[in-house]
Amino acid sequence: MPLGKLRLDGSVGFSDPPTGADALLATLVFDVLAVCDPVTPAITFEAGGTFPSELSLDGDPIATTLTDPGAYTLDDTPPAFDAFADITQAADASAVDGCAGAIVTWTDPTATDTCDGSPVIVCSPPSGSFFATGGPHTVTCTATDACGNQSMTTFDVTVTATNTFDVEIELASVFTPVTRCIRFMADDCTSVDVSLSFTDHDTNPATPVRAIQTIEMPCGEYTLLCAKDQQHTKWNTVGLSISGAGYVGTSIFSLTGGDTDDDGDVDINDVTLLLFQFGNTAAAGGCPWDGTTRDADFSNNGAVGSEDYTFLLASWLTTSTCACTLPSTTDNRFLPNRKRVETPIEMAVDFHPDGWIDAKDVEVFEKRNGLPHLLSKEMCR
């Protein structure tokens, strides 16, 4: 940038009576037409001492000086946006049929600038706008610095055809932290399988482990939600209400163990499996449950033992259903007290060999394993 000199001519009025205070004579205003140097140059005004002036006070000349205002930086570099991720959000349960769309909010992207520490960011559509289910919907944001330089960025908003459900669920009489696969089923038969981590949620050692989770299911209008560990527990059902943009359970799910064949009840079929697996390690069933791997580790401590016998005793001949229970096994028969021996498993636990699995076999099992004769007595009633 070429160097040069500048002479200013100006005038100023004086007060009456006159004063010798400093006064502004002129202000230089200029436009930057181009910046040729790749490094942003700086213009400095050098105070060159006094310069000729026709100003006088009472006939005496007034010395006039140029005050240096500091450096001016020439800026034609637009702001640079920081990284910003796309947004995916579930549909708002309170919208039409729970599937219309969602109000989506975000913190606007940020940008850095060589001259302006706080460029103005404007997004269109703005945060808090309604987006229909589907997408992606493009949001365009513009950053403007103090010199008028601008840059733009875009991100996508997608609203999935799902709703959120805030659930709180406990495994009744289970006190060891564990991860279990839980099937959730709504009142229109929509279902989803979720792996949940159950942990101690307070300092009371007698409080069952609990999981607090937000799950997603296909969007719709729901009033009830069922839950079940298909390998171990009976069904439990809670009501639903809408809170904010999603559903929330109106009470805590409590899942009671004892059901090994996913038919919702506890009967001789479940007792037979306990007798067969007693003393063995737990059998994994996957998530979603594979539909065939049965397991009698109701306590979820890794092995089938006396505590699991206690579960069966507490749940003996109890049933459970879901508002939309679909048959999930080939054997949905409720068999209260006895069953004819037909399978290799049943042959293995026919301890009182008479061709039937019944209270007599349970009594032999109890005696062999030092258990009280409680379940066998219940089965004789």
N, C-alpha and C positions, 0 to 999 in steps of 0.2 A: 504494500500500500504506500503510495507516494507521500512524502513529508511536505509540509508547507506551513505558512504563517497565516494568522487570521487577525484582522483589526476590526474592532467593533465600534460603532458610533451609536450613541444613545442619548437619552435625556431623562432627567428626573426632576420632579418638583420638590421644593423644600418647604418645610413647615414654617409657620410664623409664630413665635420667633424662630430663626433658623437653628439647626442643630448640626453637629459634626458627626453624627452616627453614620454607619455604613448604609449604603443604599444599592439596590439592584439596578444596574443600567440596562442590561440586555440578557436574553436567554437564547442560546443556540439550539435550534431544532433541526435535525437532519434525518434523511432516509438512507438506509443501507440498500444500495441497488444490487450489489453482488459481493460475494465473498470468494475470492479466487484462491487464497492460500488454504490448503487442506487443514491447517491448524487454525482454529478460530483466533483471529487477531484481536488485540485490544487497542483502543484509542485512548490516549492520555492527554490531558490538557496541562501544559507546563506553565506554571505561573512565572512569567518572565520579568517580574518587577514592575516598575511604573511604566506607563506609556502616555504619550501626549494626550492632553485633554483640555477642552475649552471650558470645563466647569470651574466656577470660582465662587467664593463666598466672601462677600464684602470686599470684592476686588482682588482677593488673594486666590491664586490657582489652587485647585484641589488635586492632590496626588491620587491617581486611580490605578488600581491593581486588578489582576485577573485571579480569581480564586479557583484552585484546582478542585473539581468535583469528584475526583477519583476515576477509576478505570471503567470503561464501558465495554462489554463483551458483545461482539456481533454474533447472533444466533439464528441459524436457519436449519437447525437439526430438530426433527420432530421427536416427541417422547417415544420411549421404547416400552412396550407392554411386558409385564412379567408373565410367567407361565400361568395359565388358568385352565382348570379341567372342565370337561363337559359334565352336565348334571343329568342324572337319572333319578326319577322320583315316582313313587306309587300314586295312583289316582286317589282323589279325595273321597273318602267314604260318605261324606255328607253331601256330595254333589249328586246330580240326577242319577239314579239307580246305582250309585257308587262307582260308576265307570266313565263319567263325562270328561273328567280331566282333573287338574289340580292347580291351586295357586302356588307358584314356585318363587321362593325368595332366595337371595344370595347376597354376598358381599361383593360389590363391584370389583373387577380386576384393578390392579394397581399398575402404575407406570413410573419409570424413572426418566429424568430429563437432565441435559447438561447444564441448563440454566435455571429452570423452574423446579423447585423442590416439591411442589404440589400441583401437578397438572390437573385440570378439571376433567373428570371422567363422566360421560353420559352414555347410558345403554338404552337401546331400543329393540324390543319392548323393555320397560324397566323392571327391576326386581319387584315382586309382589303381583305380577301379572298372571292372568289365568291362561293356562296352556291346555289344549284339548289332548285327550288320550291318544298316544301315538307319537309320531315325530320321525326323525329329529326336527325340532323347531330351532331356527337360527336366531341368535341374539347378536346384534352388532354394537360394539362399544367404541366410542371415539374419545381420544385423549387430546386436549388442547393445552399448550403451555402459554406462559404470559406473553410470548412474542407472536402468538397466533399460529404457531406450527402445530399440525395435527397428524395423528396416526390412528389407524383402526385395527381392531381385532374382532374375531367372532368366536362364539362357542355354541354348542348345541344343547338343547333341553329336550329330554325324552320323558314322557309320562307313560309308565307301564300300565297294562290292563290288570293291575293287582291292587289290593288294599292291604294296609298294615293291621296287625292284630297284636296288641300288647297283652301278653299272658304271663301269669305267675303260676307255677306248677310245682308240686312237691311229690316225692315218692314216700308214701305213708310207711312209717316204721323202718325207713332206711336212713342210716346215720353216717354212712361212709360216702364221701364225695365220689361221684361216678358220672360217666358220660353214657347217655342212653338215647336210642332212636325212638322218637315219639311221633305217632300218627295223629294229626289233627284233622277232624272232619266237620264241615259245616252242615247246616240243616238242609242244604240242597244237594248233598252228597259230594261236594267239592272237597278234596283232601290234599294234604301235603305231608311229607315225612321230613322231620327236622332232627338233627343230632344236637342234643342239649347237654350242657355241662351242669350237673347238680352239685351245689356246694353248700357248706355251712353258711347260713345267712345271719346268725346271731351267736351269742356266747353260750347259749343253753345247749348242752350236749344231748339233751333229750328231744331237741327239735329236729324233725326230719329235714334232709337235704332238700334244697329248693333251687329252681331255675327261674330267672326273670328274663324274658326275651321278647323281642319284637319279631314276629314272623310275617311272611307275606303269602297271600293266597289269591287266586283269580278274583277279580273285583265282582261285586254283586251286593244284594241286599240281604243281610243275615241277622238272625236273632239269637241263634244258639251255636255253640262250638263244643265238640266232643274231643277228648284226648285219650290216648291209650298207648302203653308200651306193649306192642303186639306179642312180644315174647313172654311177658311176665305179668301184666296187670289187667284188671278189668277196666271198662270204660268209666269215664266221669264226664259230666256235661255241665257247662256253666252258661249263663246268659251273656249277651253282648249288648253294649251300648256304644254310642259314637262320642268320642272325645277328641276335639280338634279335627284333624284330618283322617283319623283312623278309628278302628274298633278297639274296645278295651273290654276284657273280661270283668264281669260284675262280681266275681268271687275267685278264690284260689282253686285251681284244679288239685284234687288229691287222688293219686293213683294207688290203688290197693293191689298188692301182689297175690298170686295164686293161680292165674289162668295161663296155662302153658300151650294151649292149642288155639288161642285167639278166637274163641267162640263166645266170650263174654261171661262165662260162668265157671265155677269151681266144682268139679265132680270127680268121679272115679278115674276118668282119663288123666286128670292132673295128678292125682295121687299115684297112679301107676308110674308116671314118668319120674316123680320124686323118688319112689322106691328104686327105680332102675338107675338113676343118676347119683344117688346118695354117695358122698365121699369123692366124687369126681369134680374136676374143674368145670367152670362155666363154659357154655357153648356159644360162640359168637354168631350173631344172626344178620349182621350188616345193617346198612341204612340206605334205602328202605329195607325192612326185614325181608329176608329171602322167602318167607312163606312156608318153609319146611323145617328149619332148624329150631326145634323146641328146646326149652331150657327151664330148669326148676330153681335157678339161683335167684330167688325172689329178693333176697337181702342185698344182692349185687356186691358181694364181698369177694367174688372170684371163684367160689366153690359151693357145692350143694351140701348143706349140713343141717344140724339140728335147728338152727334159726329158721331155715326154710320150712321145716316141718311145722314150726309155730305159725308161719304165714298160712299154710294150708288149713291148720286147725281153726284159725280165726276166720277164714273165708269159706269154710266148708259149706257147700250147698247154697252159696249166694250167687246171684246173677246180676248182670248189668247190660244195658243196651245204649245205643246212640240213636238219636232221632232219625238218622239215615244210616243204619248199620248194614253193610254189605257182607254177604258170606265170604270169608277169607280163607276157610279151610274146607276140606272135603268131609270133615266130621264135625257137624254142628249139633250132634245129639246131646241132650242133657241126660246123663246117666247117673242117678243119685248114688246108689250104694254098691252095685256089683256089676261085673262085666265078664262075659265068657272069654276065655283065653283063645286068642286068634293069631296074635303076632309074636315074633321072636322076643320082643320086649316083655310082653305079657307072660310068655312062658318062663322068662328069666326071673320074674318076681312072683310067680305062683308058689310062694313059700309054704303054703298049706296045700299041697298038690291035690286039687280036686277039680281042676279045669275052670275055676272061676277066680277073678280078682275081686276080693271083698274084704270085709272087716277082719276075717281070720288071717289073711295074709299081712294086713297092717299090724295086727297084734304080734305076729311072729317078728316082723320088722322092728317094732318098738322094743321088744324084748332083746333082740340081738344088739341093738344100738343104745341100750340104756335109756330109752325115752319113756315117759309116762304113758300109760295106756289111755290117752285122752281121745285121740282121733278115732281109734278103733271103737271106743264106746259111742262116740258121736255117730259113727256109721251104722251102729246097731239100733239106733232109735227109729 
